Amino acid sequence: MNSLKSFFAQPSRQFWPLQICGWLGYFLLYSLAAAGEGKGWDYVRFYFTAALAGFAITSLLRLGYRAIWNWPAPRLIPGAAAMLVAAALLFAALYSEMVFRYCDDCHRPQNILGYMWYVASALMLHLAWSGLYFGIKFSRQLRQQKEAALKAQAMAHEAQLKMLRYQLNPHFLFNTLNAISTLVLDNRRETANGMVGSLSAFLRYSLDSDPVQRVTLAQEIDATNLYLGIEQLRFGERLRVRLNVTPEARMALVPSLILQPLIENAIKYAVSKREEGGTIEVEARRTSGQLEIVLRDDGPGCENFHERKGGHGVGLRNTQERLSVLYGDEQMFSIANREPRGCEIRMRLPFESCPVENAAPAELAA
C-alpha cells in the first residue's frame, strides 16, 4: 500500500507507465478489431505506427501542459485548449496519411470537410487523454495541499500544546518564589533551602519532559509528589492529600503535568486561606473506555471560576484548553461545588494504557 502511494506521489514514475499502457491498449484494441474483421497484418502495423505517433505527440503535449501549469486560469485554459487542438490536428494529419498509404481502397477526400472525421476522432482521443492527465495532476496537487495543510495543522497543534504547558512554569515559579521569599523574611531559612531544592527537582522534570508526549498516570503522580514536597514544607499538617487510583488507571497515558495545576489551585483556595488547612482527594479509574480523574477539596467552593481575575484560575483554564486541543470532543472537563462545601473537578479522556513494565509505581504524598 505504501509503495502504491509512493508510486502515485512521484509524477514521472506515475506518467510513463500509464502512458505506455494507455497507447499499448489503443494498439491492442484496434488490432484485435481489425483481426476480427479478417484484415491482414498491414493493419496491425498501421495501428502500431498510429500508437507510436500518439505516444510521441502526447508526450510532447505533456511538456507543453507542464510549461503552462502555473499560469492563472484565464491564461491556462485557452493555452491548454490551443495545445490540445494543435496535437489533435497533427495526429489527424499523420493518421490520415497512414490510412491512405495502408488502405488501397481508401481515397483522399476532395475537400477539407472530408478530413473532419479524422480531426474529430483525433480531438476526442486527445481530449480524453488530456482529461485523464489533468485529473491525475489536479488530484495529486490537492493531495499535496491537504498533506501540507495537515502538516501545518500538526505543527500549530504542537506549538499550541507547548505554549500551554510552558505557560504553567512561570505561573508556578512566581508562586513558589513568593513563598520562598516569605520564608526568608520569617527567618525560616532551612525550610526555604529545602523548598529551593524541591523546586529545582520539579523544574528539572518539567523542563526535561516533552510537552507533546504523554506519560503514565503513575509517572504523573511522581511528578506531582515533587510539587507536593514543596507545598508540604509550607503547610505541614495543614495540607492533607488522599489518593484512590486503581491499578489499571495507573497505566493510563495522560498529558504531562495535568494534575499539578489542579492541585495547586486547590491548595491556593482550600488550604492556604484556612487556618485549619484542607484535604485534597484524587481519584482515578477506568469507566466505559475512558479514564476518569476526579479531584475534590473541602474548601469554600469554586463559584465564579470564569470571572476570576489577576491570574486566578490560570491553571484550570490551561488544563481545560490542553484537554480540548489534545482530545477534542472525546474529552470532558467539569467544575462543580460539593455539598456542604468544597469543589470537585472531573476529567474524562480516552483510555490508552502503557505496558506494565514501562510504568513505575507511585504514591501521592500525604
N, C-alpha and C positions, 0 to 999 in steps of 0.2 A: 504493500500500500504506500509506504514511504517512497519507494523507488518510482512508483507511478506519479506521485505528487512532484517528485524531483524532475521527472521527465517533462511534465506539463509546465513546470516553473521556468524552464530554460527555452527561449524562443527558437534557437537554431536546432536544438535536439528535437523539438516538437515539430518544426516545419518540414524538414526534409523527409522523414518517414511518412508523414501524411501526404506530402506532395508526390512521392514515388508511388505510394499505394493508390492514391486517387487516379493518377493517369494510367497506372497499370490496370486498375479496374475499368477505366474507359476503354483501353485496348482490348481487354478480355471480353467485355460486354459486346462490343460491336463485332469483334472477330467471331465469337460464338454465334451471333445473329447471322453473320454472313455465311458461316459454315452451315447453319441450319437451313439456309435458303439454297444451298448447293453451289455456292460461289467458290471460285478457286483460291489458290494461295496468294494470288496477286492482291486480293482484298485484305488478307492478313498483313501483308507487307504495307499496304496502304494505311491501314489503321495503326500499325506500329509507327509509321512515319508521322501520321497525324498526332499520335500521342506524344512523340518526341517534340514536335513543333509546339504543342500545347504546354508541355513541360518547360521548354525554354522560354516561351512567351510569358507564362505566368510567373516564372522565376524572376524575369526582368520586371514584371508588373509588381511583384513584391518589393523589389528595390525601390521602385517609384513610390509605392504606398508608405514605405518606411521613411523616405525622404520628406514626405509632407505630413507625417503623422502628428507632429506637434503644432501644425498650423491651426489657427482658430477655425471653428466650424464654418463660418461664411466662406472661407477660402478652401478648407479641406474638402468639403462636399463637391463643389464644381471641379476642383483639381483631380479628385479621385474619379469622378464621372468621366472627365476628359481622358484620363489614362485608360479607363475601362473601355471606352469606345475605340480608342486607338488600338488597344490589344485585340479587341474583337474584330476590327477591320483587318488587321494584319493576319489573324488566324483564318478569317473567312477567305482572304485572298490566297493564302497558301493552300487551304483546304480545297478551294475550287480548282486551282491549278492542278493539284494532285488528282482530283476526280477526273478531270478531262484527260489526264495522262494515263491513268489506270483503266478507265472505262471507255471501251471502244464504241459503245452505243450512246454515250453522252455527248451532247453538242453544246457549244458555248451559247449563252443567251445573246439575243440580238440587241438588247438594250440593258441599261443599268437595273431596271426593275427585275430582270431575270436573276440578278445576283442577291436580291433581298432575302431569299430563303436562307442562303449561306450566311449572310450578315446577321439575320435574326437568330438563327440557331447558335452561331458563334457568340452573339451577345448574351443569350440566355445561359450558355455554358459558362462564360466568364463572369457573368453576374452571380451565378450560384457559387463559383469559386471565390469571388470577392466577398460575398456574404458570409461564407464559412471563414474566410481569412479574418475579416473584421470582427466577426462574432467571437472567435477564439481570442483575438488580440484584446478586444474590449473586456472579455471575461477575465483574462489574465491581469489586465490593468485594475479591474475592480477588486480582484483578489489581493493584489499587491497593496492597493489603497486600504482595503479592510485590514490586512495584516499590519500595515503601518499605523492605522488608527488604533488597533488593539495594542500594539507595542507602546504607542504614546500614552494610551489609557493606563496600561500597566505601569509605566514609568511614573505617571502622575499619581496613580494609586499608591505606589511605593513611597513617593516623595511625601504624600499626604500622611501616610502612616508614620513615617519617620518624624515629620513635623509634630504630629500629635504626641508621639512617645517622648520626644526630646522636650516638648513643652512642659512635661512633668518635672524635669530635672531642675530648672531654675526655680519653679514654684516650690518644690520640696526643699531645695537648698536654701532658699530665702527663709523658710520657716525654721529650719534646723539651725542655721547660723544665728538666727534671732534668739533661739533657745540657748545656744552656747554662750552668746553674749550676756544673756540674763544670768546664767550660772556663774560666769566670771565675775560679774558685778556683785553677785551674792557671795563671793569668795568660796564657791564650790568648785575649786579648780580640778580636783581629782575626778569629779563627776563630768566636768566639762572635757577633760582629757579623754576619758572613756568614750564620751559621745563623739569626739573627733575621730577616734579610732573606728568606731562603728560606722560613722558617716563615710569614712574613707573606704571601708569594705563594701558598703552598699553602692556608693557611686562607681566603684570599680566594676561591680556586677552590672550596674545599669548601663555604663558606657561600653563595656565589652560585649554585651548581648546585642544581637541584630534585632532592630525594631520590627522587621518584617517577619522574621522567623517566629514560630510558636514553640512553647515549652510545655512540659507536662505540668499538671496542677501540683504535683509533688515538688517540682523544681520552683514553681511559683511560690509555694509556701515557704521553701527555704529562703528565697529572696525576701519574702515578707518578714521572716524572722530577723533578718538583718535590720530592717527598718524598726521592727518592734524592740530590738535591742537598744536602739537609740531612745525610743519613747519610754522604755522601761526605766532608763536612768533618770528621766524627768519626773515620772509619775509614781514609780514604785508600785505599791499595792493598790493604788487608786485605779490602775489600769488592769482589767481582768479580761482575758480572751479565752473563749471556748471554741473547740473545733469538733465538727462531726462530718467527716468526709469518708465516703465508702471507698473500699479498696479499688473498685472499678473506676470511680471518679478520679482517683489519684493518677491514673494512667492517661487521663484525657488531655488532649492538647488545647492550650489556651494562649491568647496573646500575652507576651511577657509584660510583667508589671501591671496586670489587670486588677489585682487585689489591693496593692499598696495605696492608690489614691482613694479607694473606698474606705479603707481602714483609717487613713489619715483624716478623712472628712469626719468619720465617726468619733475619732479622738478629739478633734477640734471642737465639736459641738456637744458630744455626750460625755466627755471625760474632763477635759481641761477646764471647763467653765463650772464644774460642780465640785464642791469640796469633798464629797464622798466618792468622787470618781464615777466610773461606769463600767458596764460589761458589754463586750462585743462578742457576738456569736457568728460563726461562719459554718455554713452547711453546704455540702456539695454531693450530688447524686445523679445517676443517670435516670432520665424519665422520658419514655416514648421516643427513644432515639436521639434525645438531646441531653446536653449537660446542663443541669440546673444548679446555680450558685446563689445562695441566699445569705445576705449579711444583715444582721439585726443589732440594734443597740437599745439601751434603756434610757436614752437622753430625752430632751424636750420635744423631739419630733422633727419633721422636715417640712414644715409649712413654708410656703412662698419660696421654694427652692429656685424656681426660674426667675425670681425677682431679686435674688441676692446680688449685691454689688461689691466692688472693691476686691475682686479676686475670689470671693467666697463661692464655693461650688465649682471651681475650675476643674478639679479632679473628676467630679461626677459628670459634668458635661463632656469632658475629654474622653472619659471611658465610654459614655453613650455614643459619641461620634465615632470612636475607633471601632466599636462593635458594628455600627451601621456601615462603615466603609468596608470592613472585612467580610461581613456576612449578609449584608443587605436585609431582605425581608425574612431571612431564615433565623434571625435573632430577635430577642425580646429583652428590653431593659425597662424596669418599672421602679418607681419610688412611692412608698405609701407610709402613712402613720400607723403605728401599732396602738392597741388598747391594753392598758390605760395610757401608756406613754411609750415613746420610743419611735424609731424609724426602721423601716425594712426596705432593703434594696434587693430586687430579684432579677437575675440574669438567666437567659436561656440561649444556648448556641448549639450548633450542630456537634454531635458527639463524634470525635475522632480520637482513637486511642493510640498510644505508643507501646511498642513491645515492652514486656515486663523487665527485661534485662537492661533497658535504657532509662528506666525510671528509678530515681533514687528515693528511698523512703524519707518522709519528712513529718515533723510535728510542729505545730504552731506554738510559739512561746506563750506562756500563760502569764 
